[in-house]
Amino acid sequence: MTQLIPRILIVVCAAIYALLAVPTAAQTKPAAASGEQSIALVIGNGQYKDSPLPNPVNDARAIAKALTASGFKVTVRENAGQKDMQLAMRDFGDALKNGGVGLFYYAGHGMQVKGRNFLIPVDAQIQREDEVAYNSVDAGQVLDKMEAANNRLNIVILDACRNNPFARSFRSGGAGLAQMDAPVGTLIAFATAPGSVASDGDGQNGLYTQHLLQSLQKPGTKIEYVFKNVRASVRKDSGGKQIPWESTSLEGDFVFVPLPPTPAVVANLASIASIGKIDSIPVPQLKVGDMWEYQQIDLLSGSVTEKFTRRVTAITADETRFGGYVADRSLGLLRRTREGKVVLTWKPKHPQYDFPLQVGKAWSAVGVVDTERLTAEHNFNFKVVRQEQVLVPAGVFDTLRLEGTSKYKSTMKKDGASGQGNSTYRIWFSPVTGYFVAYEYEETNFKGIVHKKERSELLSYKRDAVK
């Protein structure tokens, strides 16, 4: 039997998602504010006998200062020899076993031999290609330390792609560094693309680190956007000759510098302190004019794909209208389009959530599509799993976290062809905003391959009801 996902079902699911998709930012944790440890090892090597570099030590000192300001416990090694680098990596790996966030930064000479990347100590005596592995430090060693520690999140930054004099006479030594795959929960950042050479810079810092320092110190900037900003700036300043590159398998969120408290955030934190632990959220009391602005992120590419607004334009006893869409009174369910056409039938009325929300509450629902072209059925299961504090661009919010799954099956009436897939949901609902502040959606096709992974985050909100 042919497996497919009919186009009309995709449109229907997209319409449902557009109403449900209201932000997602679970696990967003700044280094200093999350309560977990953040450990960094920073190495700057420039005092080479044959080919000294003026900037790596300056780079290491500046990066260490910025990381310390954002809450990292930083160990710095300047002009380190092979033994010193290896011992520092061992201590770094041991410290990471207590969990938290790990960051390794290296500035200096680096090279690739037979697809492996090596960081060059200042005391390296290398005359032949087969001596590299015995006189330098394999960059994979730091990844092994991180993987063995099994901590939440790791970052590796290699500003080590400068033109390397050791590689001139080597048969297989390529320019720059080779590509490295990031283990789960890790981001590897290179000063330039694999096989390319980076500039050491004309000022106090290398070109890459100069822009990295600027980007990571911007409050509220998530890690993926830190490096996107760096890439755009370096490419521009180098005239396209140097393009930074990353390999990432991050699952959680991270910001180096949290947003400074705004009046809205301060008021929200005060309300959290006054109400204590949230065990239940009542029916939201909304008014015409209430508005929430979000950004949507494609988690597979790390790019912001859309910014959208949900604004209440009309309210009746049973329904809430958001511009051209009509939802039931609980805000969670698309009932019909602006033309009044029923999109699908739900059993029971509130498939995604019902009020009051309470920790431990669980429910199921079935959504049925029946058109001239196809029939389809979604089976939903949801549960309020716990209270959770969330940081999104709009501020810090105390929420109840909902988790859910759905399975769908569809059949084309004309030829009997069928489609099926699975979806997972994570939703964070705030009593302060009266709506979601974070939302994550992941879709798996019939082969078990994740082909959609999206996330929305609250950028700002205005509630007439709480003026």
DRENDO-1510 file (C-alpha; in Angstrom, 1 decimal, always signed):
<recs>
REC; n; res; u; v; w
REC; 1; MET; +0.0; +0.0; +0.0 .
REC; 2; THR; +1.4; +3.4; -1.0 .
REC; 3; GLN; +2.4; +5.5; +2.0 .
REC; 4; LEU; +1.7; +9.3; +1.6 .
REC; 5; ILE; +0.6; +12.4; +3.5 .
REC; 6; PRO; -2.2; +13.9; +1.5 .
REC; 7; ARG; -1.8; +17.6; +0.9 .
REC; 8; ILE; -5.2; +18.5; +2.4 .
REC; 9; LEU; -4.3; +16.8; +5.6 .
REC; 10; ILE; -1.1; +18.8; +5.8 .
REC; 11; VAL; -3.1; +22.0; +5.3 .
REC; 12; VAL; -5.5; +21.0; +8.0 .
REC; 13; CYS; -2.7; +20.1; +10.4 .
REC; 14; ALA; -0.9; +23.4; +9.6 .
REC; 15; ALA; -4.1; +25.3; +10.5 .
REC; 16; ILE; -4.4; +23.5; +13.8 .
REC; 17; TYR; -0.8; +24.1; +14.5 .
REC; 18; ALA; -1.1; +27.8; +13.7 .
REC; 19; LEU; -3.7; +28.1; +16.5 .
REC; 20; LEU; -1.9; +25.9; +18.9 .
REC; 21; ALA; +1.6; +27.2; +18.2 .
REC; 22; VAL; +2.2; +29.6; +20.9 .
REC; 23; PRO; +5.7; +29.5; +22.0 .
REC; 24; THR; +8.2; +27.1; +23.1 .
REC; 25; ALA; +11.2; +27.5; +25.2 .
REC; 26; ALA; +11.6; +24.9; +27.7 .
REC; 27; GLN; +15.2; +24.5; +29.1 .
REC; 28; THR; +16.3; +28.0; +28.1 .
REC; 29; LYS; +19.0; +28.7; +30.7 .
REC; 30; PRO; +21.5; +31.5; +30.9 .
REC; 31; ALA; +24.9; +30.6; +32.3 .
REC; 32; ALA; +24.6; +32.6; +35.5 .
REC; 33; ALA; +20.8; +32.4; +36.2 .
REC; 34; SER; +20.0; +28.7; +35.7 .
REC; 35; GLY; +21.5; +27.5; +39.0 .
REC; 36; GLU; +23.6; +24.8; +37.2 .
REC; 37; GLN; +27.4; +25.0; +36.9 .
REC; 38; SER; +29.1; +26.4; +33.8 .
REC; 39; ILE; +32.7; +25.4; +33.2 .
REC; 40; ALA; +35.1; +26.7; +30.6 .
REC; 41; LEU; +38.6; +25.8; +29.5 .
REC; 42; VAL; +40.2; +28.6; +27.4 .
REC; 43; ILE; +43.6; +28.1; +25.6 .
REC; 44; GLY; +45.5; +30.7; +23.6 .
REC; 45; ASN; +48.7; +29.7; +21.9 .
REC; 46; GLY; +50.7; +32.3; +20.0 .
REC; 47; GLN; +54.4; +32.0; +21.1 .
REC; 48; TYR; +55.5; +29.5; +18.5 .
REC; 49; LYS; +59.2; +29.4; +17.7 .
REC; 50; ASP; +58.9; +29.3; +13.9 .
REC; 51; SER; +55.6; +31.1; +13.2 .
REC; 52; PRO; +54.3; +33.2; +16.2 .
REC; 53; LEU; +50.8; +34.6; +16.2 .
REC; 54; PRO; +50.2; +38.0; +17.8 .
REC; 55; ASN; +46.5; +37.6; +18.8 .
REC; 56; PRO; +45.6; +34.2; +20.3 .
REC; 57; VAL; +46.7; +35.1; +23.9 .
REC; 58; ASN; +44.7; +38.4; +23.6 .
REC; 59; ASP; +41.8; +36.3; +22.2 .
REC; 60; ALA; +41.9; +33.9; +25.1 .
REC; 61; ARG; +42.1; +36.6; +27.7 .
REC; 62; ALA; +39.1; +38.5; +26.2 .
REC; 63; ILE; +37.0; +35.4; +25.9 .
REC; 64; ALA; +37.8; +34.3; +29.5 .
REC; 65; LYS; +36.7; +37.8; +30.7 .
REC; 66; ALA; +33.4; +37.6; +28.8 .
REC; 67; LEU; +32.7; +34.1; +30.0 .
REC; 68; THR; +33.5; +34.9; +33.6 .
REC; 69; ALA; +31.1; +37.9; +33.4 .
REC; 70; SER; +28.3; +35.6; +32.2 .
REC; 71; GLY; +28.7; +33.1; +35.1 .
REC; 72; PHE; +31.3; +30.6; +33.8 .
REC; 73; LYS; +34.1; +29.2; +36.0 .
REC; 74; VAL; +37.0; +29.7; +33.6 .
REC; 75; THR; +40.4; +28.1; +33.5 .
REC; 76; VAL; +42.9; +29.8; +31.1 .
REC; 77; ARG; +46.1; +28.4; +29.6 .
REC; 78; GLU; +48.4; +30.7; +27.7 .
REC; 79; ASN; +51.2; +29.5; +25.4 .
REC; 80; ALA; +50.6; +26.0; +26.6 .
REC; 81; GLY; +52.8; +23.0; +25.9 .
REC; 82; GLN; +51.4; +19.5; +25.0 .
REC; 83; LYS; +51.5; +18.2; +28.5 .
REC; 84; ASP; +49.9; +21.3; +30.0 .
REC; 85; MET; +47.1; +21.1; +27.4 .
REC; 86; GLN; +46.4; +17.4; +28.1 .
REC; 87; LEU; +46.4; +17.9; +31.9 .
REC; 88; ALA; +44.0; +20.9; +31.5 .
REC; 89; MET; +41.7; +18.8; +29.4 .
REC; 90; ARG; +41.7; +16.0; +31.9 .
REC; 91; ASP; +40.7; +18.4; +34.8 .
REC; 92; PHE; +38.1; +20.0; +32.5 .
REC; 93; GLY; +36.5; +16.6; +31.8 .
REC; 94; ASP; +36.5; +15.7; +35.5 .
REC; 95; ALA; +34.8; +19.0; +36.4 .
REC; 96; LEU; +32.1; +18.4; +33.8 .
REC; 97; LYS; +31.0; +15.1; +35.4 .
REC; 98; ASN; +29.1; +17.2; +37.9 .
REC; 99; GLY; +26.8; +18.3; +35.1 .
REC; 100; GLY; +25.8; +21.6; +33.6 .
REC; 101; VAL; +27.3; +23.4; +30.7 .
REC; 102; GLY; +30.9; +22.9; +29.3 .
REC; 103; LEU; +32.8; +25.2; +27.0 .
REC; 104; PHE; +36.2; +24.7; +25.3 .
REC; 105; TYR; +37.8; +27.6; +23.4 .
REC; 106; TYR; +41.1; +27.3; +21.5 .
REC; 107; ALA; +43.0; +30.0; +19.6 .
REC; 108; GLY; +46.3; +29.2; +17.9 .
REC; 109; HIS; +47.7; +27.0; +15.2 .
REC; 110; GLY; +45.7; +23.9; +14.2 .
REC; 111; MET; +45.9; +21.5; +11.3 .
REC; 112; GLN; +44.3; +18.4; +9.8 .
REC; 113; VAL; +46.0; +15.2; +8.9 .
REC; 114; LYS; +44.1; +12.4; +7.3 .
REC; 115; GLY; +40.8; +13.9; +8.3 .
REC; 116; ARG; +41.8; +14.3; +12.0 .
REC; 117; ASN; +42.2; +17.8; +13.6 .
REC; 118; PHE; +45.1; +18.6; +15.8 .
REC; 119; LEU; +45.8; +21.6; +18.1 .
REC; 120; ILE; +49.4; +22.6; +18.1 .
REC; 121; PRO; +51.2; +23.2; +21.4 .
REC; 122; VAL; +53.8; +26.0; +21.5 .
REC; 123; ASP; +56.5; +23.4; +22.2 .
REC; 124; ALA; +55.7; +21.1; +19.3 .
REC; 125; GLN; +58.7; +19.8; +17.3 .
REC; 126; ILE; +57.2; +18.6; +14.1 .
REC; 127; GLN; +59.3; +17.9; +11.0 .
REC; 128; ARG; +57.3; +15.0; +9.4 .
REC; 129; GLU; +53.6; +14.3; +8.9 .
REC; 130; ASP; +53.7; +11.1; +10.9 .
REC; 131; GLU; +54.9; +13.1; +14.0 .
REC; 132; VAL; +51.9; +15.3; +14.3 .
REC; 133; ALA; +49.8; +12.9; +16.4 .
REC; 134; TYR; +52.6; +12.5; +18.9 .
REC; 135; ASN; +53.6; +16.2; +19.2 .
REC; 136; SER; +50.2; +17.8; +19.3 .
REC; 137; VAL; +46.7; +17.4; +20.9 .
REC; 138; ASP; +43.9; +15.7; +19.0 .
REC; 139; ALA; +40.8; +18.0; +19.0 .
REC; 140; GLY; +38.7; +14.9; +19.3 .
REC; 141; GLN; +40.0; +14.5; +22.9 .
REC; 142; VAL; +37.9; +17.3; +24.2 .
REC; 143; LEU; +34.8; +15.8; +22.6 .
REC; 144; ASP; +35.6; +12.5; +24.3 .
REC; 145; LYS; +35.9; +14.2; +27.7 .
REC; 146; MET; +32.6; +15.9; +27.2 .
REC; 147; GLU; +30.8; +12.7; +26.0 .
REC; 148; ALA; +32.2; +10.8; +29.0 .
REC; 149; ALA; +31.0; +13.5; +31.4 .
REC; 150; ASN; +27.4; +13.2; +30.0 .
REC; 151; ASN; +26.5; +16.7; +31.0 .
REC; 152; ARG; +23.6; +18.7; +29.6 .
REC; 153; LEU; +25.2; +21.0; +27.0 .
REC; 154; ASN; +28.7; +21.5; +25.5 .
REC; 155; ILE; +30.3; +24.1; +23.3 .
REC; 156; VAL; +33.6; +23.8; +21.4 .
REC; 157; ILE; +35.0; +26.9; +19.7 .
REC; 158; LEU; +38.1; +26.4; +17.5 .
REC; 159; ASP; +39.7; +29.6; +16.2 .
REC; 160; ALA; +42.5; +27.4; +14.9 .
REC; 161; CYS; +42.3; +27.7; +11.2 .
REC; 162; ARG; +45.2; +30.1; +10.6 .
REC; 163; ASN; +47.6; +29.3; +7.8 .
REC; 164; ASN; +49.8; +26.6; +9.4 .
REC; 165; PRO; +53.6; +26.5; +8.5 .
REC; 166; PHE; +53.9; +22.9; +9.8 .
REC; 167; ALA; +51.6; +21.6; +7.0 .
REC; 168; ARG; +53.6; +23.0; +4.0 .
REC; 169; SER; +55.6; +19.9; +3.2 .
REC; 170; PHE; +52.9; +17.3; +4.3 .
REC; 171; ARG; +51.5; +15.1; +1.6 .
REC; 172; SER; +47.9; +14.9; +3.1 .
REC; 173; GLY; +47.9; +17.9; +5.4 .
REC; 174; GLY; +45.0; +20.1; +4.1 .
REC; 175; ALA; +44.5; +23.8; +4.8 .
REC; 176; GLY; +42.4; +24.7; +7.8 .
REC; 177; LEU; +40.6; +22.0; +9.8 .
REC; 178; ALA; +38.5; +19.0; +8.8 .
REC; 179; GLN; +34.8; +18.7; +9.5 .
REC; 180; MET; +33.8; +17.3; +12.8 .
REC; 181; ASP; +30.4; +15.8; +13.8 .
REC; 182; ALA; +28.9; +17.1; +17.0 .
REC; 183; PRO; +27.8; +14.5; +19.6 .
REC; 184; VAL; +24.3; +14.9; +21.0 .
REC; 185; GLY; +24.0; +18.0; +23.1 .
REC; 186; THR; +27.1; +19.6; +21.5 .
REC; 187; LEU; +27.9; +22.6; +19.3 .
REC; 188; ILE; +31.2; +22.8; +17.5 .
REC; 189; ALA; +32.1; +26.2; +16.0 .
REC; 190; PHE; +34.9; +26.8; +13.6 .
REC; 191; ALA; +36.4; +30.2; +12.7 .
REC; 192; THR; +35.9; +29.3; +9.0 .
REC; 193; ALA; +34.5; +26.5; +6.9 .
REC; 194; PRO; +36.3; +23.1; +6.8 .
REC; 195; GLY; +39.4; +23.2; +4.6 .
REC; 196; SER; +39.6; +27.0; +4.6 .
REC; 197; VAL; +42.0; +29.4; +6.4 .
REC; 198; ALA; +41.0; +32.1; +8.8 .
REC; 199; SER; +42.5; +35.6; +9.4 .
REC; 200; ASP; +44.5; +36.3; +12.5 .
REC; 201; GLY; +43.3; +39.9; +12.3 .
REC; 202; ASP; +45.0; +43.2; +12.3 .
REC; 203; GLY; +43.9; +44.5; +15.7 .
REC; 204; GLN; +44.0; +43.1; +19.2 .
REC; 205; ASN; +41.9; +40.1; +18.3 .
REC; 206; GLY; +41.5; +37.6; +15.5 .
REC; 207; LEU; +38.7; +38.5; +13.1 .
REC; 208; TYR; +36.5; +35.6; +14.2 .
REC; 209; THR; +37.0; +36.2; +18.0 .
REC; 210; GLN; +36.5; +39.9; +17.6 .
REC; 211; HIS; +32.9; +39.3; +16.3 .
REC; 212; LEU; +32.3; +36.4; +18.7 .
REC; 213; LEU; +33.0; +38.7; +21.7 .
REC; 214; GLN; +30.5; +41.2; +20.4 .
REC; 215; SER; +27.8; +38.7; +19.7 .
REC; 216; LEU; +28.0; +36.5; +22.8 .
REC; 217; GLN; +27.7; +39.6; +25.1 .
REC; 218; LYS; +24.3; +40.7; +23.6 .
REC; 219; PRO; +21.7; +40.0; +26.3 .
REC; 220; GLY; +19.1; +37.4; +25.5 .
REC; 221; THR; +20.8; +36.1; +22.3 .
REC; 222; LYS; +20.4; +32.3; +22.1 .
REC; 223; ILE; +23.5; +30.4; +21.2 .
REC; 224; GLU; +22.5; +29.5; +17.7 .
REC; 225; TYR; +22.0; +33.2; +16.9 .
REC; 226; VAL; +25.2; +34.1; +18.6 .
REC; 227; PHE; +27.1; +32.2; +15.9 .
REC; 228; LYS; +24.8; +33.2; +13.1 .
REC; 229; ASN; +25.5; +36.8; +13.9 .
REC; 230; VAL; +29.3; +36.0; +13.9 .
REC; 231; ARG; +29.1; +34.3; +10.6 .
REC; 232; ALA; +27.4; +37.3; +8.9 .
REC; 233; SER; +29.8; +39.8; +10.4 .
REC; 234; VAL; +33.0; +37.8; +9.5 .
REC; 235; ARG; +31.8; +37.1; +6.0 .
REC; 236; LYS; +31.1; +40.8; +5.5 .
REC; 237; ASP; +34.4; +42.0; +7.0 .
REC; 238; SER; +36.5; +39.5; +5.0 .
REC; 239; GLY; +34.8; +40.2; +1.7 .
REC; 240; GLY; +33.5; +36.6; +1.6 .
REC; 241; LYS; +36.9; +35.0; +2.1 .
REC; 242; GLN; +36.2; +33.7; +5.6 .
REC; 243; ILE; +32.8; +32.1; +6.5 .
REC; 244; PRO; +32.5; +30.6; +10.0 .
REC; 245; TRP; +30.8; +27.3; +10.3 .
REC; 246; GLU; +29.1; +25.2; +13.0 .
REC; 247; SER; +28.2; +21.6; +13.5 .
REC; 248; THR; +25.4; +21.2; +16.1 .
REC; 249; SER; +23.2; +18.6; +17.7 .
REC; 250; LEU; +21.9; +20.8; +20.6 .
REC; 251; GLU; +18.6; +19.9; +22.1 .
REC; 252; GLY; +18.2; +22.4; +24.9 .
REC; 253; ASP; +18.5; +26.2; +24.9 .
REC; 254; PHE; +21.3; +28.4; +26.1 .
REC; 255; VAL; +22.1; +32.1; +26.4 .
REC; 256; PHE; +25.4; +33.6; +27.5 .
REC; 257; VAL; +23.9; +36.8; +28.9 .
REC; 258; PRO; +20.2; +36.9; +30.1 .
REC; 259; LEU; +18.0; +39.8; +29.3 .
REC; 260; PRO; +18.0; +42.5; +31.9 .
REC; 261; PRO; +14.8; +42.7; +34.0 .
REC; 262; THR; +12.1; +44.8; +32.5 .
REC; 263; PRO; +9.1; +46.2; +34.4 .
REC; 264; ALA; +7.0; +43.4; +33.0 .
REC; 265; VAL; +9.4; +40.8; +34.1 .
REC; 266; VAL; +9.9; +42.3; +37.5 .
REC; 267; ALA; +6.1; +42.4; +38.0 .
REC; 268; ASN; +5.8; +38.8; +36.8 .
REC; 269; LEU; +8.5; +37.6; +39.2 .
REC; 270; ALA; +6.8; +39.5; +42.0 .
REC; 271; SER; +3.5; +37.8; +41.2 .
REC; 272; ILE; +5.3; +34.4; +41.2 .
REC; 273; ALA; +6.7; +35.1; +44.6 .
REC; 274; SER; +3.3; +36.1; +45.9 .
REC; 275; ILE; +1.4; +33.1; +44.6 .
REC; 276; GLY; +4.1; +30.5; +45.3 .
REC; 277; LYS; +3.9; +27.2; +43.5 .
REC; 278; ILE; +1.4; +27.0; +40.7 .
REC; 279; ASP; -0.7; +23.9; +41.0 .
REC; 280; SER; -3.6; +25.1; +38.9 .
REC; 281; ILE; -4.4; +27.7; +36.2 .
REC; 282; PRO; -8.1; +28.9; +35.9 .
REC; 283; VAL; -9.9; +29.8; +32.7 .
REC; 284; PRO; -8.1; +32.8; +31.2 .
REC; 285; GLN; -10.1; +36.0; +31.3 .
REC; 286; LEU; -9.4; +37.6; +28.0 .
REC; 287; LYS; -10.6; +40.8; +26.4 .
REC; 288; VAL; -10.8; +42.2; +22.8 .
REC; 289; GLY; -7.4; +43.7; +22.1 .
REC; 290; ASP; -5.3; +41.2; +24.0 .
REC; 291; MET; -2.3; +40.4; +21.8 .
REC; 292; TRP; +0.7; +38.0; +21.8 .
REC; 293; GLU; +3.7; +38.3; +19.4 .
REC; 294; TYR; +5.8; +35.3; +18.6 .
REC; 295; GLN; +8.8; +34.1; +16.6 .
REC; 296; GLN; +8.8; +30.7; +15.1 .
REC; 297; ILE; +12.1; +28.7; +14.8 .
REC; 298; ASP; +12.8; +25.7; +12.5 .
REC; 299; LEU; +14.8; +23.6; +15.0 .
REC; 300; LEU; +16.3; +21.5; +12.2 .
REC; 301; SER; +18.0; +24.4; +10.6 .
REC; 302; GLY; +18.1; +26.8; +13.6 .
REC; 303; SER; +16.6; +29.7; +11.6 .
REC; 304; VAL; +13.7; +32.0; +12.5 .
REC; 305; THR; +11.1; +31.2; +9.8 .
REC; 306; GLU; +8.3; +33.5; +10.8 .
REC; 307; LYS; +7.1; +36.2; +13.2 .
REC; 308; PHE; +3.4; +36.2; +13.9 .
REC; 309; THR; +0.8; +37.9; +16.1 .
REC; 310; ARG; -2.3; +36.5; +17.8 .
REC; 311; ARG; -4.8; +39.2; +18.6 .
REC; 312; VAL; -8.3; +38.8; +20.1 .
REC; 313; THR; -10.7; +40.6; +17.8 .
REC; 314; ALA; -14.0; +39.2; +19.1 .
REC; 315; ILE; -15.4; +37.2; +22.0 .
REC; 316; THR; -18.7; +35.4; +22.5 .
REC; 317; ALA; -20.0; +33.1; +25.2 .
REC; 318; ASP; -18.5; +30.1; +23.4 .
REC; 319; GLU; -15.8; +31.3; +21.0 .
REC; 320; THR; -12.8; +33.6; +20.7 .
REC; 321; ARG; -11.9; +35.1; +17.3 .
REC; 322; PHE; -8.3; +35.7; +16.4 .
REC; 323; GLY; -8.6; +37.8; +13.2 .
REC; 324; GLY; -9.7; +35.3; +10.6 .
REC; 325; TYR; -9.7; +32.3; +12.9 .
REC; 326; VAL; -12.3; +31.1; +15.4 .
REC; 327; ALA; -11.3; +29.1; +18.4 .
REC; 328; ASP; -13.3; +27.6; +21.2 .
REC; 329; ARG; -13.4; +29.5; +24.5 .
REC; 330; SER; -10.3; +27.7; +25.8 .
REC; 331; LEU; -8.2; +29.1; +23.0 .
REC; 332; GLY; -6.9; +25.7; +22.0 .
REC; 333; LEU; -9.0; +24.5; +19.1 .
REC; 334; LEU; -9.7; +25.8; +15.6 .
REC; 335; ARG; -13.4; +25.5; +15.0 .
REC; 336; ARG; -13.9; +27.0; +11.6 .
REC; 337; THR; -12.4; +29.4; +9.1 .
REC; 338; ARG; -13.6; +33.0; +8.5 .
REC; 339; GLU; -16.0; +31.7; +5.8 .
REC; 340; GLY; -17.6; +29.5; +8.5 .
REC; 341; LYS; -16.4; +26.2; +7.0 .
REC; 342; VAL; -15.9; +23.5; +9.6 .
REC; 343; VAL; -12.4; +22.2; +9.3 .
REC; 344; LEU; -12.7; +19.0; +11.4 .
REC; 345; THR; -14.7; +17.5; +14.1 .
REC; 346; TRP; -13.3; +16.9; +17.6 .
REC; 347; LYS; -14.4; +14.4; +20.2 .
REC; 348; PRO; -14.5; +15.7; +23.0 .
REC; 349; LYS; -14.7; +19.5; +22.5 .
REC; 350; HIS; -11.2; +20.4; +23.9 .
REC; 351; PRO; -8.5; +18.1; +22.6 .
REC; 352; GLN; -5.4; +20.0; +23.5 .
REC; 353; TYR; -6.3; +21.2; +27.0 .
REC; 354; ASP; -9.2; +22.0; +29.2 .
REC; 355; PHE; -9.4; +24.3; +32.2 .
REC; 356; PRO; -8.6; +24.6; +35.0 .
REC; 357; LEU; -5.1; +23.2; +34.2 .
REC; 358; GLN; -3.8; +21.1; +37.1 .
REC; 359; VAL; -0.6; +19.2; +37.6 .
REC; 360; GLY; -1.3; +15.5; +36.8 .
REC; 361; LYS; -4.4; +16.2; +34.8 .
REC; 362; ALA; -4.5; +14.1; +31.6 .
REC; 363; TRP; -7.0; +13.7; +28.7 .
REC; 364; SER; -7.4; +12.3; +25.2 .
REC; 365; ALA; -9.3; +13.4; +22.1 .
REC; 366; VAL; -9.9; +12.3; +18.5 .
REC; 367; GLY; -9.9; +14.7; +15.6 .
REC; 368; VAL; -11.7; +13.5; +12.4 .
REC; 369; VAL; -11.3; +14.9; +8.9 .
REC; 370; ASP; -13.9; +13.8; +6.3 .
REC; 371; THR; -13.7; +15.5; +2.8 .
REC; 372; GLU; -14.5; +14.6; -0.7 .
REC; 373; ARG; -10.9; +13.5; -1.1 .
REC; 374; LEU; -9.9; +11.8; +2.1 .
REC; 375; THR; -10.7; +10.6; +5.6 .
REC; 376; ALA; -8.2; +11.1; +8.4 .
REC; 377; GLU; -8.1; +10.6; +12.1 .
REC; 378; HIS; -5.8; +12.1; +14.8 .
REC; 379; ASN; -5.6; +10.5; +18.2 .
REC; 380; PHE; -4.3; +12.9; +20.9 .
REC; 381; ASN; -3.1; +12.3; +24.5 .
REC; 382; PHE; -2.1; +15.2; +26.8 .
REC; 383; LYS; -1.0; +15.6; +30.4 .
REC; 384; VAL; +0.0; +18.5; +32.6 .
REC; 385; VAL; +3.4; +17.2; +33.8 .
REC; 386; ARG; +4.8; +19.8; +36.2 .
REC; 387; GLN; +5.4; +23.5; +37.1 .
REC; 388; GLU; +8.4; +25.0; +35.2 .
REC; 389; GLN; +10.0; +28.4; +35.0 .
REC; 390; VAL; +10.7; +29.5; +31.4 .
REC; 391; LEU; +12.9; +32.2; +29.9 .
REC; 392; VAL; +11.7; +33.5; +26.5 .
REC; 393; PRO; +12.5; +36.8; +24.8 .
REC; 394; ALA; +9.4; +38.4; +26.5 .
REC; 395; GLY; +10.8; +37.6; +30.0 .
REC; 396; VAL; +10.8; +34.9; +32.7 .
REC; 397; PHE; +7.5; +33.2; +33.4 .
REC; 398; ASP; +6.2; +30.6; +35.8 .
REC; 399; THR; +4.2; +28.1; +33.8 .
REC; 400; LEU; +2.6; +24.7; +33.8 .
REC; 401; ARG; +4.2; +22.4; +31.3 .
REC; 402; LEU; +1.9; +20.2; +29.1 .
REC; 403; GLU; +3.3; +17.3; +27.1 .
REC; 404; GLY; +1.4; +15.4; +24.4 .
REC; 405; THR; +1.5; +13.0; +21.5 .
REC; 406; SER; -0.7; +12.3; +18.5 .
REC; 407; LYS; -0.9; +9.7; +15.9 .
REC; 408; TYR; -2.6; +10.2; +12.6 .
REC; 409; LYS; -3.8; +7.9; +9.8 .
REC; 410; SER; -5.3; +9.1; +6.5 .
REC; 411; THR; -6.9; +7.3; +3.5 .
REC; 412; MET; -7.5; +8.8; +0.0 .
REC; 413; LYS; -11.0; +7.9; -1.1 .
REC; 414; LYS; -10.1; +7.7; -4.8 .
REC; 415; ASP; -7.3; +5.1; -4.7 .
REC; 416; GLY; -7.2; +3.9; -1.1 .
REC; 417; ALA; -3.6; +5.2; -0.6 .
REC; 418; SER; -2.8; +5.9; +3.0 .
REC; 419; GLY; -0.5; +8.0; +5.1 .
REC; 420; GLN; +0.5; +7.9; +8.8 .
REC; 421; GLY; +2.8; +9.6; +11.2 .
REC; 422; ASN; +3.4; +10.7; +14.8 .
REC; 423; SER; +3.7; +14.1; +16.5 .
REC; 424; THR; +4.9; +15.2; +19.9 .
REC; 425; TYR; +4.1; +18.5; +21.7 .
REC; 426; ARG; +5.5; +20.5; +24.6 .
REC; 427; ILE; +3.5; +23.5; +25.7 .
REC; 428; TRP; +4.1; +26.0; +28.5 .
REC; 429; PHE; +1.1; +28.0; +29.7 .
REC; 430; SER; +1.4; +31.1; +31.8 .
REC; 431; PRO; -1.4; +32.6; +34.1 .
REC; 432; VAL; +0.3; +36.0; +33.7 .
REC; 433; THR; +0.0; +36.1; +29.9 .
REC; 434; GLY; -3.2; +34.1; +29.7 .
REC; 435; TYR; -1.8; +32.1; +26.8 .
REC; 436; PHE; +1.2; +30.0; +25.9 .
REC; 437; VAL; +4.7; +31.4; +26.3 .
REC; 438; ALA; +6.4; +28.5; +24.7 .
REC; 439; TYR; +5.5; +25.7; +22.3 .
REC; 440; GLU; +7.5; +22.9; +20.6 .
REC; 441; TYR; +6.2; +20.6; +17.9 .
REC; 442; GLU; +7.9; +17.6; +16.3 .
REC; 443; GLU; +6.5; +15.5; +13.5 .
REC; 444; THR; +7.7; +12.0; +12.4 .
REC; 445; ASN; +6.7; +10.4; +9.1 .
REC; 446; PHE; +5.8; +6.8; +8.6 .
REC; 447; LYS; +9.5; +5.8; +8.3 .
REC; 448; GLY; +10.2; +7.1; +11.7 .
REC; 449; ILE; +12.2; +10.1; +10.4 .
REC; 450; VAL; +11.8; +13.5; +12.0 .
REC; 451; HIS; +10.9; +15.8; +9.1 .
REC; 452; LYS; +9.5; +18.7; +11.1 .
REC; 453; LYS; +10.7; +20.2; +14.4 .
REC; 454; GLU; +9.5; +23.7; +15.2 .
REC; 455; ARG; +9.4; +26.0; +18.1 .
REC; 456; SER; +7.6; +29.3; +18.9 .
REC; 457; GLU; +8.6; +31.8; +21.6 .
REC; 458; LEU; +6.8; +34.8; +23.1 .
REC; 459; LEU; +8.4; +38.1; +22.0 .
REC; 460; SER; +5.9; +40.4; +23.7 .
REC; 461; TYR; +2.3; +40.6; +24.9 .
REC; 462; LYS; -0.4; +43.1; +25.8 .
REC; 463; ARG; -3.4; +42.2; +27.9 .
REC; 464; ASP; -6.2; +44.7; +28.2 .
REC; 465; ALA; -7.5; +42.5; +31.0 .
REC; 466; VAL; -4.6; +43.3; +33.3 .
REC; 467; LYS; -4.1; +47.0; +32.7 .
</recs>
